[in-house]
Amino acid sequence: MQFNYEIPADEFVAAQIALHTAKNKRRLIKRAVGYILLGVVFGLTALFRYQDLGPLLLLLAAGYFICAGTSNLFPQSYFRKAYSQSGLEGKSYQAELDESGFLVSGDSCSWRVAWSEVHSKAESKQVFIFYAKGTIFIFGKKYLTDEQQRDIRRFI
């Protein structure tokens, strides 16, 4: 099966979130809740316990931990910023998939990956995501027919 595709910002964000949550969803939620609770404890301590410069420093720390916890739960804005730095905007790729693996070719590079070398796989409503050889491969579903999507699910 062959198809051409691009990776727009929405698909990049969807892929990053799907891969991120597929790897460690439970740990991600525990870490986020932990940060938020730590921030709340610091904030309450600052408001009710100390009277000098301490409250200001504790409130700053509390704000940091609450923001860190929230960004762990909702990483979309972080991944949108990462897309602009990724160099993917406006580039097109050609993919060829079969039972043994896939070949992805771009303007300046190409990758050949066997299915056995794929470490993580995820699927969202918008994309298929594969992680192999230190690279994330994102295939947008809008570039695939229903039959091609069934074939990809069969391959993996």
C-alpha positions in Angstrom: 0.0 0.0 0.0 1.3 3.5 -0.9 0.1 7.0 0.0 1.4 10.5 0.2 0.8 12.6 3.2 1.7 15.7 5.3 1.7 16.3 9.0 -0.3 19.4 9.9 -0.3 20.8 13.5 -3.5 19.2 14.6 -2.4 15.7 13.6 1.0 16.3 15.2 -0.6 17.3 18.5 -3.1 14.4 18.3 -0.2 12.0 17.7 1.9 13.3 20.5 -0.9 13.1 23.0 -2.0 9.6 21.9 1.6 8.3 22.1 2.2 10.1 25.4 -1.0 8.7 27.0 -0.5 5.2 25.5 2.9 4.9 27.1 2.1 6.0 30.7 -1.5 7.2 31.2 -1.8 6.1 34.8 1.6 7.6 35.8 0.8 10.8 33.9 -2.4 11.3 35.9 -0.7 10.5 39.2 2.1 13.0 38.5 -0.3 15.7 37.5 -2.5 15.2 40.6 0.6 15.1 42.8 1.8 18.4 41.4 -1.5 20.1 41.8 -1.9 18.8 45.4 1.6 20.0 46.3 0.8 23.4 44.8 -2.4 23.6 46.9 -0.6 22.6 50.1 2.1 25.3 49.4 -0.6 27.8 48.7 -2.6 27.1 51.8 0.6 27.1 53.9 1.5 30.5 52.5 -1.9 32.0 53.2 -2.4 30.7 56.7 1.0 30.0 58.3 3.7 32.6 57.6 3.6 36.4 57.7 6.9 37.7 56.1 8.4 37.0 52.7 7.7 33.3 53.1 4.1 33.5 51.7 5.2 35.2 48.5 7.8 32.5 47.8 5.4 29.7 48.8 2.7 31.2 46.5 5.1 31.3 43.6 6.1 27.7 44.2 2.4 26.8 44.6 1.6 28.5 41.2 4.5 26.7 39.6 3.3 23.2 40.8 -0.3 23.9 39.9 0.7 25.0 36.4 3.0 22.0 36.0 0.2 19.6 37.0 -2.2 21.2 34.7 0.2 21.1 31.7 0.7 17.4 32.4 -3.0 16.8 32.1 -3.5 19.2 29.1 -0.3 19.1 27.0 -1.9 20.5 23.8 -0.3 23.9 24.0 3.1 22.5 24.7 2.9 20.2 21.7 1.6 23.0 19.4 4.8 25.0 20.3 6.9 21.9 19.6 5.3 21.6 16.1 6.5 25.0 15.0 10.1 23.9 16.0 9.8 20.4 14.5 10.4 21.4 10.8 7.4 19.3 9.7 5.3 22.2 8.4 4.7 22.1 4.7 6.7 19.0 4.1 5.3 16.0 2.3 6.1 12.3 2.7 5.5 9.1 0.8 4.8 5.9 2.7 4.8 2.3 1.6 3.5 -0.2 4.0 3.4 -4.0 3.8 3.4 -7.1 6.0 7.2 -6.8 6.8 7.2 -3.1 7.7 7.1 0.4 6.2 9.2 2.7 4.2 8.8 6.5 4.6 10.5 8.9 2.2 10.7 12.6 2.6 12.5 15.4 0.7 15.8 14.9 2.4 15.6 11.5 4.2 14.0 8.1 4.3 13.4 5.4 6.9 12.9 1.7 6.5 11.3 0.1 9.6 10.4 -3.6 10.2 7.2 -4.1 12.3 9.3 -6.0 14.9 11.3 -2.8 15.5 8.3 -0.7 16.4 8.3 -0.1 20.1 5.0 1.8 20.6 1.9 1.9 18.6 -1.1 4.1 19.2 -4.2 5.2 17.3 -6.4 8.2 17.7 -9.4 9.4 15.7 -7.1 11.4 13.5 -3.8 9.4 13.2 -1.9 6.2 13.4 1.4 6.6 15.5 4.4 4.4 15.5 7.6 4.9 17.5 10.7 3.1 16.2 14.4 3.9 16.0 14.1 7.1 18.0 11.5 8.5 15.6 7.8 9.0 15.8 6.0 8.2 12.6 2.6 9.8 12.1 0.1 8.7 9.4 -3.0 10.9 9.1 -6.1 9.0 8.5 -7.5 11.6 6.2 -4.9 10.5 3.6 -6.1 6.8 3.9 -9.1 5.0 2.6 -11.1 2.7 5.0 -9.5 -0.3 3.4 -6.0 1.1 3.9 -6.8 1.8 7.6 -8.0 -1.8 8.0 -4.7 -3.0 6.4 -2.6 -1.0 8.8 -4.5 -2.4 11.8 -3.9 -5.9 10.4 -0.1 -5.2 9.9 0.3 -4.1 13.5 
